[in-house]
Amino acid sequence: MSGITGADIEDVRMAVSAAALNPKLVTVRKDLALFASSFFSEVGTQLHAAGNIFGTDRKNGKSPFQHGSDEVVGMSVLLRIGGQLISASAELLTEGRPYAGAALLRQIVEIEYLAWAFESRHQDAERWLRSDREIREEFFKPAKLRTASRGKFRGKDYSFHCELGGHPVPTGTILLKGDPSTVQLLLSDLLGHTGNVWDYFVGWAKRHEDYTAHIKNHALKMAEKFQNWKSCDPLVELPPP
């Protein structure tokens, strides 16, 4: 026997609930989400300008959009989409519409998959930006990216997000209750996925320093903010769903 009793499980549940509802941590989580959202948008906007002006794609006739670098613009688009999703999800989760917030959280998971691909696979941001539906179905569908990641991303995690707000299924009705502990658990999960997206971006940026050298201070500031959160929030230690 494992030796785990019903009382042990209840103690864990109460400890998680206490951490989730700690007023200071509730504020820390939402503030970090909004900070990260603003950062994603700011960096994405800067990259978009750089990718339009600099690079050889336009000169060599490779960019259908007349960008200097479709690779850089592709990453900028992903960051700006992510920035809007992060703030919208955090606000919906914490302002009485958690089902809608959870639906956007699932999209952040897909942003994470794409960020991994852009960082891991040569010129995937360029390929994605130039893609049509057929190419996206072949290379960038969530299931295809999970397979390509060779276990880095779990189908179970994605299915959890699909069931809990991603698709209109009965399981998602748990969110209609508006339980504040559940809301904070989802907000913590949102931050975890957001941090992963940023880490993949930083890895990508190291290979594109001609465009990203001025962003290094941003990276340090973001890392500091996430480290402060991780050092004080017990929910960080919880396993994935």
C-alpha positions as CSV (number, residue, x, y, z in Angstrom):
1,M,0.0,0.0,0.0
2,S,1.1,3.5,-0.7
3,G,0.4,4.7,2.9
4,I,-1.5,7.8,1.5
5,T,-4.7,8.3,3.4
6,G,-7.8,10.3,2.7
7,A,-6.6,12.8,5.4
8,D,-3.3,13.2,3.6
9,I,-5.1,14.0,0.3
10,E,-7.3,16.5,2.1
11,D,-4.2,18.2,3.7
12,V,-2.7,18.5,0.2
13,R,-5.9,19.9,-1.2
14,M,-6.2,22.5,1.6
15,A,-2.5,23.5,1.2
16,V,-3.0,24.0,-2.6
17,S,-6.2,26.0,-2.0
18,A,-4.4,28.2,0.6
19,A,-1.6,28.9,-1.8
20,A,-4.0,29.5,-4.7
21,L,-6.0,32.1,-2.7
22,N,-3.2,33.9,-1.0
23,P,-4.0,37.5,-1.7
24,K,-0.4,38.5,-2.3
25,L,0.1,35.7,-4.8
26,V,-3.2,36.3,-6.5
27,T,-1.8,39.8,-7.3
28,V,1.6,38.6,-8.2
29,R,0.2,36.1,-10.8
30,K,-2.0,38.6,-12.6
31,D,0.6,41.4,-12.5
32,L,3.1,39.0,-14.1
33,A,0.7,37.9,-16.8
34,L,-0.1,41.5,-17.7
35,F,3.6,42.4,-17.6
36,A,4.5,39.5,-19.8
37,S,1.7,40.3,-22.2
38,S,3.0,43.9,-22.6
39,F,6.6,42.6,-23.1
40,F,5.5,40.2,-25.8
41,S,3.7,43.0,-27.6
42,E,6.6,45.4,-27.2
43,V,9.3,43.0,-28.4
44,G,7.1,41.7,-31.2
45,T,6.5,45.3,-32.4
46,Q,10.3,46.0,-32.4
47,L,11.0,42.8,-34.2
48,H,8.4,43.5,-36.8
49,A,10.0,46.9,-37.6
50,A,13.5,45.3,-37.8
51,G,12.3,42.4,-40.0
52,N,10.6,44.8,-42.4
53,I,13.7,47.0,-42.8
54,F,16.7,44.7,-42.5
55,G,17.5,41.4,-44.2
56,T,17.9,40.1,-47.8
57,D,14.5,38.5,-48.5
58,R,13.1,41.5,-50.3
59,K,16.3,42.1,-52.2
60,N,16.5,38.5,-53.3
61,G,12.8,38.4,-54.2
62,K,12.0,35.7,-51.6
63,S,9.5,37.4,-49.5
64,P,5.9,37.5,-50.8
65,F,5.3,40.4,-48.4
66,Q,8.3,42.4,-49.4
67,H,9.9,42.0,-45.9
68,G,13.6,42.2,-45.3
69,S,13.4,39.0,-43.2
70,D,10.3,36.8,-43.2
71,E,11.9,34.7,-40.4
72,V,12.1,37.7,-38.1
73,V,8.6,39.0,-39.0
74,G,7.2,35.5,-38.4
75,M,8.5,35.4,-34.9
76,S,7.2,39.0,-34.3
77,V,3.7,37.9,-35.4
78,L,3.8,35.0,-33.0
79,L,4.9,37.2,-30.1
80,R,2.2,39.8,-30.8
81,I,-0.5,37.2,-31.0
82,G,0.8,35.7,-27.8
83,G,0.8,39.1,-26.1
84,Q,-2.9,39.6,-26.8
85,L,-3.9,36.1,-25.8
86,I,-2.0,36.2,-22.4
87,S,-3.6,39.4,-21.2
88,A,-7.1,38.5,-22.5
89,S,-6.9,35.0,-20.8
90,A,-5.6,36.4,-17.5
91,E,-8.3,39.1,-17.4
92,L,-11.1,36.7,-18.4
93,L,-9.9,34.1,-15.8
94,T,-9.8,36.6,-13.0
95,E,-12.8,38.8,-13.8
96,G,-15.6,36.3,-13.7
97,R,-15.4,34.5,-17.1
98,P,-13.0,31.6,-16.5
99,Y,-14.4,29.4,-19.2
100,A,-13.6,32.0,-21.9
101,G,-10.2,32.5,-20.2
102,A,-9.5,28.8,-20.4
103,A,-10.4,28.7,-24.1
104,L,-7.7,31.3,-24.8
105,L,-5.2,29.4,-22.5
106,R,-5.4,26.5,-24.9
107,Q,-4.3,28.8,-27.7
108,I,-1.3,29.8,-25.6
109,V,-0.4,26.1,-25.5
110,E,-0.4,26.1,-29.3
111,I,1.7,29.3,-29.3
112,E,4.2,27.4,-27.2
113,Y,4.3,24.5,-29.7
114,L,5.0,27.0,-32.5
115,A,7.7,28.9,-30.5
116,W,9.4,25.5,-29.9
117,A,9.4,24.8,-33.6
118,F,10.7,28.3,-34.5
119,E,13.5,27.8,-32.0
120,S,14.3,24.2,-32.8
121,R,13.8,23.9,-36.6
122,H,15.7,26.0,-39.0
123,Q,13.6,28.8,-40.7
124,D,10.3,27.5,-39.4
125,A,9.2,31.0,-38.6
126,E,9.8,31.9,-42.2
127,R,8.0,28.8,-43.4
128,W,5.0,29.4,-41.1
129,L,4.7,33.0,-42.2
130,R,4.7,32.0,-45.9
131,S,2.4,29.0,-45.3
132,D,-1.0,28.3,-46.8
133,R,-3.5,26.0,-45.1
134,E,-2.1,22.9,-46.7
135,I,1.4,23.5,-45.4
136,R,0.1,24.4,-41.9
137,E,-1.9,21.1,-41.9
138,E,1.3,19.2,-42.8
139,F,3.8,20.9,-40.6
140,F,2.2,23.1,-37.9
141,K,-0.9,21.3,-36.6
142,P,-0.6,20.8,-32.8
143,A,-0.6,17.0,-33.2
144,K,2.2,17.2,-35.8
145,L,4.3,19.4,-33.6
146,R,3.8,17.1,-30.6
147,T,5.0,14.2,-32.7
148,A,8.0,16.2,-33.9
149,S,8.9,17.2,-30.4
150,R,9.5,13.5,-29.5
151,G,7.8,13.6,-26.2
152,K,8.6,17.1,-25.1
153,F,4.9,18.0,-25.3
154,R,2.3,15.6,-23.9
155,G,-0.9,14.9,-25.7
156,K,-2.5,14.5,-22.2
157,D,-1.7,18.2,-21.4
158,Y,-3.3,19.4,-24.7
159,S,-6.3,17.2,-24.2
160,F,-6.8,18.7,-20.7
161,H,-7.0,22.2,-22.2
162,C,-9.3,21.0,-24.9
163,E,-11.7,19.5,-22.4
164,L,-11.5,22.4,-19.9
165,G,-12.6,25.3,-22.1
166,G,-11.0,24.5,-25.4
167,H,-14.1,22.8,-26.8
168,P,-17.7,23.0,-25.7
169,V,-17.9,19.8,-23.8
170,P,-19.7,18.9,-20.4
171,T,-16.4,18.7,-18.6
172,G,-15.9,22.4,-19.0
173,T,-18.9,23.2,-16.9
174,I,-16.7,23.0,-13.8
175,L,-15.4,26.4,-14.8
176,L,-19.0,27.8,-14.8
177,K,-18.9,27.5,-11.0
178,G,-16.3,30.2,-10.8
179,D,-14.3,28.5,-8.1
180,P,-11.5,30.9,-7.2
181,S,-9.0,28.1,-6.5
182,T,-9.5,26.6,-10.0
183,V,-9.1,30.1,-11.5
184,Q,-5.8,30.6,-9.8
185,L,-4.5,27.2,-10.8
186,L,-5.3,28.0,-14.4
187,L,-3.6,31.4,-14.1
188,S,-0.5,29.7,-12.7
189,D,-0.6,27.3,-15.7
190,L,-1.0,30.2,-18.0
191,L,2.2,31.7,-16.6
192,G,4.1,28.4,-16.9
193,H,3.2,28.2,-20.7
194,T,4.0,31.9,-21.1
195,G,7.5,31.4,-19.5
196,N,8.1,28.5,-21.9
197,V,7.2,30.6,-24.9
198,W,9.6,33.3,-23.8
199,D,12.4,30.8,-23.2
200,Y,12.0,29.4,-26.8
201,F,12.1,33.0,-28.1
202,V,15.3,33.7,-26.2
203,G,16.8,30.6,-27.8
204,W,15.7,31.7,-31.2
205,A,17.0,35.2,-30.6
206,K,20.5,34.0,-29.9
207,R,20.7,32.8,-33.5
208,H,19.4,36.1,-34.9
209,E,21.5,38.6,-32.9
210,D,21.6,41.0,-35.8
211,Y,18.0,41.7,-35.1
212,T,17.8,41.0,-31.4
213,A,20.9,42.5,-29.7
214,H,18.9,45.4,-28.3
215,I,16.4,43.0,-26.7
216,K,19.0,41.5,-24.3
217,N,17.9,43.8,-21.5
218,H,14.3,42.8,-22.0
219,A,15.3,39.2,-21.7
220,L,17.1,39.8,-18.3
221,K,14.1,41.8,-17.0
222,M,11.6,39.0,-18.0
223,A,13.8,36.3,-16.5
224,E,14.0,38.3,-13.2
225,K,10.2,38.7,-13.1
226,F,9.6,35.0,-13.7
227,Q,12.2,34.0,-11.2
228,N,10.7,36.1,-8.5
229,W,7.3,34.5,-9.1
230,K,8.7,31.0,-9.1
231,S,10.6,31.7,-5.8
232,C,7.4,32.7,-3.9
233,D,4.5,30.7,-5.4
234,P,4.0,27.1,-4.2
235,L,1.7,26.4,-7.2
236,V,4.9,26.4,-9.4
237,E,5.8,23.0,-7.8
238,L,2.5,21.3,-8.9
239,P,2.9,18.7,-11.7
240,P,1.2,19.4,-15.1
241,P,-2.5,18.6,-15.3
